[in-house]
Amino acid sequence: MARIPLLQLTDISLTFGGDPVFDGLDLVVQPGDRVALVGRNGSGKSTLMKVMAGLVEPDRGERILPPGITTGYMQQHPDLSGFATLGDFAASDLEPGSEYLVERVAEGLKFEPDTDVSTASGGERRRAALAKLLAEAPELMLLDEPTNHLDIEAITWLERELSSTRAGFVLISHDRAFLRALTRATLWIDRGQVRRQEKGFEAFEAWRDKTWDEEDQQRHKLDRKIKAEARWAVEGISARRTRNQGRLRALHAMKADRAAQIKRQGSAEMALESGPKSGRRVIEAKGISKTYGEKLILKSFDLRIMRGDRVALVGPNGAGKTTLLKMLIGQEAPDAGTVTLGTGIEMAVFDQNRATLDDDASLWENLTHDPTMGISGRSDQIMVRGNPKHVVGYLKEFLFDEAQARAPVRSLSGGEKARLILAKIMARSSNLLVLDEPTNDLDVETLDLLQELLGDYDGTVILVSHDRDFLDRVAATTIAMEGDGRATVYAGGWTDYRAQRGETAAAKVSKPAKAPKKEAKPAAPTPPKAGLSYVEQHRLEALPAELERLEAEIARLEQFLADPELFTKEPVKFQKASEGLVERQQKLAASEEEWLELAEKAEG
């Protein structure tokens, strides 16, 4: 029997503070969908997800949830009042006797269900909310930044869990490796519009750039036409006033269309400036050890960081990454051994707990108030790498508008708070940049820019991160906290570290985007790769075209089923299309699995 859509949004409009977040939005989530929800910080991703969950009521439009379909939303800030432990909260809506489901998920997410709610950290509360959702196993899961506060081991477990689920899910995440591994479709929020592509996050950036290029070309053509018509209006209308009123009205309409076009938000104009060069040796640690109670964090560790090094600290939560970081920069003393900082160091620190921000103060006050420098917070200027700038102008470089400048920091999203911290540390020159979980909540464009800046930065970088893609792009040295007081230094980023530990399989073969074009003259049979028969080799070469055909058919069927009135007006067509969609999705999954098996076999 055909399955109906899991969720429909029809003609949704929503306005906050006079500005439309969405207008006339239509959206359908089908069974088995694995969707990345992407967009700039502040574009409305979390708001849209709350509309999908029924937690935010739109100004206009309808949310349709078919009878019997269950939906689960992972809360960013769950209300745990009335519960004694995290496990009580996570199991609160389960059938009696199903508490073991929470225990299984808690083991994968690495949190203790017996933890008292009153002592639980923000990260533990978020993990409990995620455990609750996974244990309940609804047919549609809405996941808003589920990897925040998870270490790489737990992220890997969550990837496997979501890969094996039969439920549909919509996923917001800053972790590009996570999105690439899991998603098969992408929803992109851009200036109040929601676009959909039937390809996973892997194809998002190329799609975004192509869309923007086409917009720029259309805007350029419209500008040229308006300019030509305006010249005609001045030079030729007087002789043909009556006859050409229609053309003049068309000119006014074009100008109105051009004025109504929403300007695309540019990239943040972030800049990192190195101060005077530090000494060649930046940090040297000799025989440092650290113990908390009976827990050994670090034992007899030696490290030398030289000017220009890019050093990453990785390991499970609680392994001691932040403790080691604080010892290396002199914020915490080791129990044994010595840490020596080099000469001429000017340090800038990105704190994952955002302790440098005052939530009750405005963005303006947070930028201009610095007791360590005797700055009161009443100035309308900020010194940016030695040059005075107006506070509002500087905030605009980080994509904040004038209205936000006077708003309290607590009104910002997580990504906006991260951008504000970057604004604070980038206002000063530095030659040692310390980044503790800088990627949390940042959008793709800001992450790309931050990576470029770090690549051009003349100083030294030490970072802690669970973002595998970010580690691979930035780190040249990786220090792994491996438990029992052991910390081991590896060359390269995350993938290099795993390869040196023998944890990676044979190099992953990427699926071709398109099937190779056929030659006019038949080519000689390609000798089979090692491990493949001629039949298997032929099948491996034919599969990319089959995958592309199935993806195109799925896209057409989903576009057809997106009509909100189809179910009531054409029930027979709706049923046949739904059955065809399910059939093709199953074929696609089977063909992808077959392609992967053959590709791995070909690689030996």
LUMVEXTOR-993034 format. One record per residue (C-alpha): x, y, z. Coordinates in steps of 0.5 Angstrom, whole numbers, padded with zeros to 4 digits, always signed. Each point is the difference from the previous one (the first is absolute). Example, Ala and Ser with C-alpha at 12.3 -4.5 7.8 and 13.67 -1.06 7.14 Angstrom:
+0025-0009+0016
+0002+0007-0002
This chain:
+0000+0000+0000
+0003+0007-0002
+0002+0004+0006
-0002+0007+0000
+0005+0006+0002
+0002+0001+0007
-0001+0007+0000
-0002+0006-0004
+0000+0007+0000
-0004+0004-0004
+0000+0008-0001
+0004+0001+0006
+0001+0007+0002
+0004+0003+0006
+0002+0007+0002
+0005+0002+0006
+0001+0007+0001
-0003+0003-0006
+0004-0005-0005
-0002-0006-0003
+0003-0006+0002
-0004-0004-0005
-0005+0002-0005
-0005-0005-0004
+0005-0006+0002
-0002-0007-0002
+0004-0006+0002
-0001-0008+0000
+0004-0005+0004
-0001-0007-0003
+0001-0007+0003
+0007-0002+0001
+0003+0008-0002
+0007+0001+0003
+0000+0008-0001
+0005+0005+0002
-0003+0007+0002
+0005+0005-0002
+0001+0008+0000
+0004+0005+0003
-0001+0002+0008
-0006+0004+0001
-0003-0003-0006
-0006-0003+0003
+0003-0008+0000
-0002-0001+0008
-0007+0004-0001
-0002-0004-0006
+0002-0007+0004
-0005+0003+0005
-0005+0001-0004
+0001-0007-0003
-0001-0002+0007
-0006+0004+0002
+0003+0004+0005
+0000+0006-0004
-0007+0003-0003
+0001+0003-0007
-0004+0006-0001
-0003-0003-0006
+0000-0007-0003
-0001-0007+0002
+0004-0006+0003
-0003-0006-0002
+0002-0006+0004
-0003-0007-0002
-0004-0004+0005
+0004-0005+0004
+0007+0003-0003
+0005+0002+0006
+0005+0006+0000
+0005+0001+0005
+0004+0006+0001
+0007+0001+0003
-0001+0006+0005
+0006+0004+0001
-0001+0002+0007
-0005-0005+0003
-0004+0001+0006
+0002-0005+0005
-0004+0003+0005
-0004-0006+0004
+0005-0005-0001
+0005-0003+0005
+0005-0003-0005
+0002+0001-0008
-0002-0007-0001
-0007+0001+0003
-0001+0006-0005
+0003-0004-0006
-0005-0006+0002
-0006+0004+0002
-0004-0001-0006
+0002-0007-0001
-0005-0006+0001
+0001-0004+0007
+0006-0005-0001
+0003+0004-0006
+0006+0004+0005
+0005-0005-0003
+0000+0004-0007
+0002+0006+0004
+0006-0003+0003
+0002-0003-0007
+0000+0007-0003
+0003+0003+0006
+0006-0005-0001
+0001+0003-0007
-0001+0007+0002
+0005-0001+0006
-0005+0003+0006
-0002-0003+0006
-0008+0000+0001
+0001+0000+0008
+0003+0007-0001
-0004+0004+0005
-0004+0006-0004
+0003+0005+0005
+0007-0001-0002
+0000-0002-0007
+0004+0005-0005
-0004+0003-0006
+0004-0005-0004
-0003-0006+0004
-0007+0003-0001
+0001+0000-0007
+0002-0007-0001
-0006-0002+0005
-0005+0003-0005
+0004-0003-0006
-0001-0007+0004
-0007+0001+0001
-0001+0001-0007
+0004-0006-0003
-0003-0004+0005
-0007+0002-0002
+0001-0002-0007
-0005+0005-0003
-0001-0001-0008
+0002+0007-0001
+0006+0003+0004
+0002+0007+0000
+0007+0001+0003
+0003+0007+0001
+0007+0000+0001
+0000-0007+0003
+0008+0000+0000
+0001+0006+0004
+0004-0003+0007
+0001-0007-0003
+0007-0002-0001
+0002-0004-0006
-0001-0007+0002
-0007+0002+0002
-0001+0004-0007
+0002-0006-0003
-0005-0005+0004
-0005+0005-0002
+0001+0000-0007
+0000-0008+0000
-0007+0001+0004
-0003+0005-0005
+0003-0004-0006
-0004-0006+0002
-0007+0003+0002
-0006-0001-0005
-0002+0007+0003
+0000+0006-0004
+0004+0006+0003
+0001+0007-0001
+0007+0002+0002
+0003+0007+0002
+0008-0001+0001
+0006+0004+0000
+0004-0007-0001
+0001+0000-0008
+0003-0007+0001
-0006-0002+0004
-0005+0003-0005
+0004-0003-0006
-0001-0007+0003
-0007+0000+0001
-0004+0004-0004
-0003-0001-0007
-0004+0007-0001
+0001+0007+0002
-0004+0005+0002
+0003+0007-0001
-0003+0006+0004
+0002+0007-0004
-0003+0006+0001
-0007-0002+0002
+0000-0006-0005
+0001-0007+0001
+0003-0004-0006
+0000-0007-0001
+0005-0005-0003
+0000-0007-0001
+0007-0001+0002
+0004+0000+0007
+0004+0005+0003
+0006-0002-0004
-0003+0003-0006
-0002+0007+0004
+0005+0005-0001
+0001-0002-0008
-0008+0001+0000
+0000+0007+0004
+0006+0003-0004
-0004-0002-0007
-0006+0003+0003
+0003+0007+0002
+0004+0000-0007
-0007+0000-0003
-0003+0005+0004
+0006+0005-0001
-0001-0001-0008
-0007+0001+0000
+0001+0006+0005
+0005+0003-0005
-0005-0001-0006
-0005+0003+0004
+0004+0006+0001
+0002+0001-0007
-0007+0000-0002
-0002+0005+0005
+0006+0004-0002
-0002+0000-0008
-0008+0001+0002
+0002+0006+0004
+0004+0003-0005
-0006-0001-0005
-0005+0003+0005
+0004+0007+0000
+0002+0000-0007
-0006-0002-0004
-0006+0000+0004
-0002+0007-0001
-0002-0001-0008
-0004-0006+0002
-0003+0001+0007
-0006-0004-0001
+0002-0005-0004
+0006-0002+0004
-0004+0000+0007
+0000-0007+0000
+0008-0001-0001
+0001+0005+0006
-0005-0004+0005
+0004-0006-0002
+0007+0004+0002
-0003+0002+0007
-0002-0007+0001
+0007-0002-0002
+0003+0005+0005
-0005-0003+0005
+0002-0007-0001
+0007+0002+0001
-0001+0004+0006
-0004-0006+0003
+0006-0005-0001
+0003-0002+0007
+0007+0001+0000
+0004-0006+0001
+0004+0001+0007
+0007+0000-0001
+0006-0004+0003
+0002+0003+0007
+0006+0004-0001
+0004-0003+0005
+0008+0001+0000
+0005-0003+0005
+0007+0004+0001
+0006-0003+0003
+0003+0005+0005
+0008+0000+0000
+0003-0006-0001
+0001-0005+0006
+0006-0003+0002
+0002-0006-0004
-0002-0005+0005
-0007+0002+0003
-0002-0006+0005
+0005-0005+0003
-0003-0005+0005
+0004-0005+0003
-0002-0006+0004
-0007+0003+0002
-0005-0004+0004
-0007+0001+0003
-0005-0003+0004
-0007+0002+0003
-0001-0004+0006
+0001-0008-0002
-0001+0002-0008
+0007+0000-0003
-0001+0005-0006
+0007+0001-0002
+0007-0004+0001
+0007+0002-0001
-0002+0004-0007
+0005+0004-0004
-0001+0005-0006
+0003+0005-0004
-0004+0005-0004
+0003+0004-0005
-0002+0007-0003
-0005-0001-0006
-0002-0007+0003
-0007-0002-0001
-0001-0005+0006
-0007-0004+0001
-0002-0003+0007
-0005-0006-0001
-0003-0005+0005
-0006-0002+0003
-0004+0004+0005
+0003+0000+0006
+0007-0002-0002
+0003+0007+0002
+0001+0003-0007
-0002+0007+0003
+0004-0001+0007
+0006-0002-0005
-0001+0007-0004
-0001+0004+0006
+0007-0003+0003
+0003+0002-0007
-0002+0007+0000
+0002+0001+0008
-0008+0000+0002
+0001-0006+0005
+0006-0003+0003
+0003-0007-0001
+0000-0004+0006
+0007-0002-0002
+0005+0002-0006
+0001+0007-0003
-0004+0004-0006
+0005+0006-0003
-0004+0005-0004
+0005+0004-0005
+0001+0007-0001
-0004+0005-0003
-0007-0004+0000
-0006+0004-0001
-0006-0005+0001
-0007+0000-0002
-0005-0005+0003
-0006-0003-0003
-0004-0003+0006
-0005-0005-0001
-0004+0001+0006
-0001+0008-0002
+0002+0002+0007
+0003+0007-0004
-0007+0002-0001
-0005+0003+0004
-0007-0002-0002
-0003+0005+0004
+0004+0006-0004
-0001+0002-0007
+0004-0002-0006
+0003+0007+0000
+0002+0000+0008
+0003-0007-0001
+0005+0003-0005
+0002+0006+0003
+0000-0002+0007
+0007-0003+0002
+0002+0001+0008
+0007-0003-0002
+0001+0006-0004
-0004+0006+0004
-0006+0000-0006
-0006+0002+0003
-0005-0002-0005
-0003+0007-0001
+0004+0001-0007
-0003+0000-0006
+0007-0002-0003
+0004-0007+0000
+0007+0000-0001
+0001-0005-0006
+0007-0003-0001
+0003+0007+0002
-0005+0004-0004
-0007+0003+0003
-0006-0002-0003
-0008+0002+0002
-0003-0006+0004
-0006-0001-0005
+0005+0000-0006
+0004-0005+0003
-0006-0005+0002
-0002+0001-0008
+0006-0003-0002
-0002-0006+0004
-0007+0000-0003
-0004+0003+0006
-0004+0006-0002
-0001+0006+0004
-0006-0002+0004
+0004-0006+0003
+0005+0005+0002
-0004+0002+0006
-0003-0007+0002
+0002-0004+0005
+0004-0006-0001
-0005-0005+0002
-0004+0002-0006
+0005-0003-0005
+0000-0007-0003
+0006-0005+0002
+0003+0002-0007
+0000+0007+0001
+0003+0000+0007
+0006-0004-0003
+0000+0006-0005
+0000+0005+0005
+0006-0004+0004
+0004+0000-0007
-0001+0008+0000
+0003+0001+0007
+0006-0004-0001
+0001+0002-0007
+0000+0007+0002
+0007-0001+0003
+0006-0002-0004
+0003-0006+0003
+0005-0005-0002
-0003-0006+0004
-0007-0002-0001
-0003-0005+0005
-0007-0003-0003
-0004-0004+0005
-0006-0003-0004
+0000+0006-0005
-0005-0004-0005
-0006-0001+0004
-0006+0003-0003
+0004+0004-0006
-0003+0000-0007
+0003-0003-0006
+0003+0006-0003
+0002+0003+0007
+0004-0007+0001
+0003+0001-0007
+0002+0007+0001
+0003-0002+0007
+0004-0006-0003
+0003+0005-0005
+0002+0005+0005
+0004-0005+0004
+0003-0003-0006
+0003+0008-0001
+0001+0001+0007
+0008+0001+0001
-0001-0002+0008
-0001-0006+0003
-0006-0004+0001
-0002-0005+0006
-0007-0003-0001
-0005-0004+0003
-0006-0003-0004
-0004-0006-0001
-0001+0002-0008
+0003-0005-0004
+0000+0004-0006
+0003+0006+0003
+0005-0004+0003
+0002-0002-0006
+0000+0007-0004
+0004+0003+0006
+0004-0004+0004
+0008-0002-0002
+0001-0004+0007
-0005-0004+0004
+0000-0001+0008
-0004-0006+0002
-0002-0001+0007
-0001-0007+0000
-0002-0002+0007
+0004-0002+0006
+0005+0006+0000
+0002-0001-0007
+0001+0006-0005
+0003-0002-0007
+0002+0005-0005
-0001-0002-0007
+0001+0004-0007
-0006+0002-0004
-0007+0001+0002
-0006-0005+0002
+0001-0004-0006
+0007-0001+0000
+0000-0001+0007
-0005-0006-0001
+0004-0003-0005
+0006+0000+0004
-0004-0004+0005
-0002-0004-0005
-0007+0001+0001
-0002+0002-0007
-0002-0005-0006
+0002+0001-0007
-0001+0007-0003
-0007+0001-0001
-0002+0000-0007
-0004+0006-0002
-0007-0001-0004
+0001+0003-0007
-0005+0006-0001
-0002-0002-0007
+0001-0006-0004
+0006+0000-0005
-0003+0002-0007
+0000-0005-0005
+0005+0000-0006
-0002+0000-0007
+0004-0006-0001
+0000-0006+0004
+0006+0000+0005
+0003-0007+0001
-0002-0003+0006
+0003+0003+0006
+0005-0006+0004
-0004-0001+0007
+0003+0003+0006
+0004-0005+0005
-0006-0004+0003
-0005+0001-0005
-0003-0004-0005
-0002+0003-0007
-0007+0000+0002
+0001+0003+0007
+0005+0005-0004
-0006+0002-0005
-0005+0001+0006
+0005+0004+0003
+0000+0005-0006
-0007+0000-0001
-0002+0001+0007
+0001+0008+0000
-0005+0001-0006
-0005-0004+0004
+0001+0004+0006
-0001+0006-0004
-0006-0002-0003
-0003-0003+0007
+0001+0007+0003
-0003+0004-0006
-0006-0004+0001
-0001+0001+0007
+0001+0007-0001
-0005+0000-0005
-0005-0004+0004
+0001+0004+0007
-0001+0007-0004
-0007-0003-0003
-0002-0003+0007
+0002+0007+0003
-0007+0003-0002
-0004+0000+0006
-0006-0001-0003
+0002-0006-0004
-0002-0005+0006
-0008+0003+0000
-0001+0001-0008
+0004-0006-0003
+0001-0005+0005
+0001-0006-0005
+0006+0004-0003
+0002+0002+0007
+0000-0007+0002
+0004-0003-0006
+0005+0006+0000
+0001-0002+0007
+0001-0007-0001
+0005+0002-0006
+0004+0004+0005
+0001-0005+0005
+0002-0005-0005
+0005+0005-0003
+0003+0002+0007
+0001-0008+0001
+0003-0001-0006
+0005+0006+0001
+0002-0003+0007
+0001-0007-0003
+0004+0003-0006
+0004+0005+0004
+0002-0006+0005
+0002-0005-0006
+0004+0006-0003
+0004+0001+0006
+0001-0008+0001
+0003+0000-0007
+0004+0006+0001
+0003-0003+0006
+0001-0006-0003
+0004+0003-0006
+0004+0004+0005
+0002-0007+0002
